[in-house]
Amino acid sequence: MKRCFVITIIQILLPSLMASAQLIDHSVAEKFLDTEAHLLVGGSYVTDNYKSCYPQITDLNNSMGTAWGIGVGVKFNISSFLGIGTEFNYIRNSGKMDIAVTGDGEPNVSNVFIKNTYRIIDIPIYSSFNFNLASSVKWNVDGGIYMSLGSGGKQKATLYNCKVNDLGQLITIVSHQKANYYKDDKAFINSYRDFDIGLHLATGLTFVKKISIGARAHFGFRNVAMSDGIVKPNAHNINFFITAGYHF
C-alpha cells in the first residue's frame, strides 16, 4: 500500500519537477547588455541608540519617512541565468523623530520634534540570478553591495521646554533650530556622514523582456552618526523600495 502511494506521488510530481528544471537556463543570453530606466518609491529609516546613550531620554519615536527616486541600470549577462549589474540612482529620503527628555528631580519636560530630508546618489553592484517562470516572464533574485554618497539635506528641529516656575505656573518656551543633514555641528545630538556602504538585496519580475516590477532593500554597514562630543551615538541607514522599470 505504501509503495503504491509513493509511486502515485512520484507520477504526479515528476512532470512538475521536469518542468521546474526549465527554470534555470545556462545557455547564451539573447542580449549581453541589458539597459533599463526605473522609478523607486518606498521608505527610509535611520536606526539609533539614543536611549542607551542618554538616560534623560524617556520616550523616543523614530518613524520611517517617504523615499523616492529615479535611476538607470546596466546588466552584463554572462548567461541567460547569471548576470552582473550596477545602477546609478538619485534618491530623496526623509524621516521624523520625536524625543521626550526629563531632568532628574526637576519639574520640567522637553520635547523635541525633528524632521530630516536628505538626498543621496546610490550605486549598487550585484549578481543577478534569472529564472524562467514562463516564456514571457522572468524572475530575478539579486544580491550584492551598495554605495551611497549624500548630495545635500536639511534638519529642522522644534524644541518645547516646559517647566513650573516658583509661583507654580507652567511656562513653555519654544525654539526652532535648522542645520544641514550632513557634517554640521549645529545639528541636534548629531549630524550624519555623507558616505555609506551596505547590503543590497532585490527581487522582481520582467514581462515580455520590457516591463519590470520589483522590490529591494538596503541595509547600511557603516555607523553614519557624526558627533564631536564625548558620547558617540550609533546610526545605520535602512531603505525599502518598490521599483518599476522599462528595458531598452
Protein Blocks (a to p, Z undefined) as FASTA:
>chain_A
ZZmmmmmmmmmmmmmmmmmmmmpccbdcfblbdcdddddddddddddfklmmmmmlmbdc
ddddddddddddddddfblmbccdddddddddddddddddddehiacddddddddddddd
dddddddddddfbfkbccdddddddddddebdcdddddddddddfkopacdddddddddf
bhpfkbghiacdfbdcdddddddddeehlaccdddddddfbdcbdcfbfbdcdddddddd
ddddddZZ
